Amino acid sequence: MNTIAERIKFAMKAKNKKQVDIVKDTGISKGAFSSYLSGQYNPKADKMEQIANSLDVDLRWLYGENVPMQTGSQGQEQALPYVFYNNSCSEYLLDKLDDMYIAMMPQYAAMIPRFYVLVDRSSNAMHLLPLFLKEDCSEFYECPSDFFNSGRHAVFTKDFESIHMVLITATIYYYGIDTKTYEPKVTMLSYSQADDCFQVCNEPYGFHIKAFEKEIEKEALYLKYDNQQ
């Protein structure tokens, strides 16, 4: 992503915003914005700022600088590194499911694929499986503490509307690994409206995704073997 046009298109996809949304937010004409997307012209400084504001991205990132995509500056609270749910899932574990996503997290000045996601809209449930493909994937073995803190759960829930999840009745299944026993662990979470956070649900587990369970079993075996060496 070296051009302004490429970064605008990438941010539009990540934020699930269409050309008509940007035009409405900024007042830029449809023809002018189309010329920006095609790379025929680059926006002038004032238009760049309007586009960055509409997309809620750092203006410097939009210009191509090596900074995080999300807004946030020194001396201010940094924006939460929340995930974006992208349904253009070219690599997936389950066939013939319309509600498979890749969750991407802004890190290292780029959008990094971090989770496979299956949304079961009939029961307003989400199944989250970490992508065990990165060197730093170990930070996602345990269920993230963000879920258990008011406001911090927005890391995973801020984009719920785009995937038709309803927060107040949401159930989340997190497919992780117990880092003490090296055993697979599926954590069932339910949202508490009173506490504005998720809590571990100790009721009998609901429907599990077998393909997701197989993935954490394989990673747990690898982890156990690696720690025995």
N, C-alpha and C positions, 0 to 999 in steps of 0.2 A: 504494500500500500504506500506508494511513493507520491501519488498525485492528490491534489485537493479533491478532485472528482471521486477518486476511489475511496477516500476517507469519508466523504459525505454519504456515498452509497452504503458503505459499511455501517456507519452509525445509524442510518435510516433502517437498515435491516435489523440491527441489534436492538433498536428502540421501537421497532414495529411501527414506524411512521411512514406514511405515503407522501408522494409529491404534493398532493392536494393539502395535506396537513401543514407542510412547511410553507407553502404559498399562503395559506390562511394565517399562520402565525406571524409571518414576516412582512406580508404585503408585496413580496417580490412577484413579478408577473410569471405566469406559467412558462411562457416562452424563454424568459431570461433564466429561470431555474433549470429548464431543460438543457440550455446551453452550458450551464455549470456541470450538470450530470454527465454530459457527453464529453466534457473536457475541452469544448470549443473556446470557452472563455473561463477565466477565474473570477470569482466575485471580488468586488472592491472591498476595502476594509470594513465599511459600515455594514455591507451585506454579509460579510463573513461573520461579524459579531452577531447579527440577527439569526443567522443559520445555526451558529454554535448555541445560542440561547434556546432556540426552538428544539434542538436535539439534546440539550442539556449535556454538552461535552465541553472539554477544555478548548478554548480558542487556539491555544498554542499547538495542541494535538491536531486540530483541524488543518493548521498550516504545515504540518508534517514534522513537528519537533518530537523528540524522543521523551515524551512526558506521558503520564497516565491519561487515558481517554476521559475519565470522569473529572468533573469539576472539583475544585477544592484548592485553597491557597494557604501559604504559610500564615500561622496565626489564627486560622479559622478551622472549625471542625471539618475533617476530611469527609467527603461523601462515602457512604457505605459501599463496599466493593460487591454490590449485589449481582446476582446472576441474571442473564437474559435467556429466555427459553426460545430456542430456534428450532422450528419444525422441519427444516430442510436436513433431516437426519439421513445422511447417505450410508452411514454404518450403523446398523441397529441389530439388536439381539432377538427381536421378535418380528415375525412376519404378519402382514395383513392387519396391522394396528395403526389407526389414523392418529392416535394420540401419543406417539413417541416423539421425544424432543432431545436435543442436546442442550445442556445448560452451560453457558459460557460466562466466564468471570473476567472482568478487566484486571489484568495483571501484566507486569513487565511491559507496559506501554502497548499492550495488544489485548485481543480477546482470546482467552485460553479455554478450550473445551475442558470441562471438569466433571460433568455428570451425564449419565444416561438418565432420562426421565420418562416414566410412563404415567400418564394421567388417566385415572379411572373416573370419568365424569359422573357416572351413574351413582357412585357413592362419595363423590367429592374427595377422592383420595389420590395421593401422589406417591409414587415409588421412586426413590433416589438411589442410584448406584454410582459411586465414584468411578471415574475412568482411571484405571491402574496402568496408565501409559507414560506418566511423567515421573521424573526423578524425585519430585517433591510431593508425590501422591500420598505419602505416608501421613501428611497433615489432615487427610480426610478419612483415615481409618476409623477413628472414633466419631460418633455423632457430634456435629459441631455445636459448641456451647452457645452460638448465636441464637439457636432455637429457644433457649431457656431464659432469654433476657428481653424485656420489653423494649421495643424499638429495634433491637439488633436482629430480630427475626426477619426484618425487612430485607436482609441480605438474600433471603430465599423467597420472600413473599411479596416484595414490592412489585413484581411483574406478574402477579397472579391473574389480574384481569385479562391479560393477553392470552392466557391459556384456559380461561373460563373456570378458574378455581375460586371458591368462596371462602374467605379466610375464617369467618366465625364458626364454620362447621367443618373445617378442614382436618383431615387425618393424613399424616405423613409416615411412610415406612422408609427408614434409613438403613441401607444394606452396608454394614461396616464390619470391622474386625476388632475383637477385644485384644488390645495390645499387650495385656498382661498374660493371657492364656493362649494367644495366637489362634483363637477360635472364631469362626464366622459369627456375626451377631446382627440380627435384625431388630432395630428399635422402632417401636410403634409410638407415634406422638399424636396428641390431640390438642387442639388450640383451646386455651382458657381465656374467654372474653374478660373475665374479672381481673385476671393478672396480666392480660395482654402479652402472653407468651405461650409457648408450647410446653406441655408436660408429658412425661413418660406415662404411657397408658399400660397398666398391668393386666388389662382384660385379655382373654384368649386372642391370639393373633388372628387377624382376618386373612384374606386371600394373599398369598405370597407369589411372587413371580419366580418360577423355577429357574429360568435362565439367569436371572439376577443372582439367585442363591448359588448357582454353579460358579459364577464369576468370583464371588467372595470366598467360596471354598477353595478355588484354585489359588487366589492371592494369599489366603491364610496358610495354605500348605507351603507356598514359596517363602512367606515370612518366617514360618516355623523352621524350615530347613536352613534359611539364611542365618538365623540366630543360633543355630546349633553348630555352625561351622567355627 
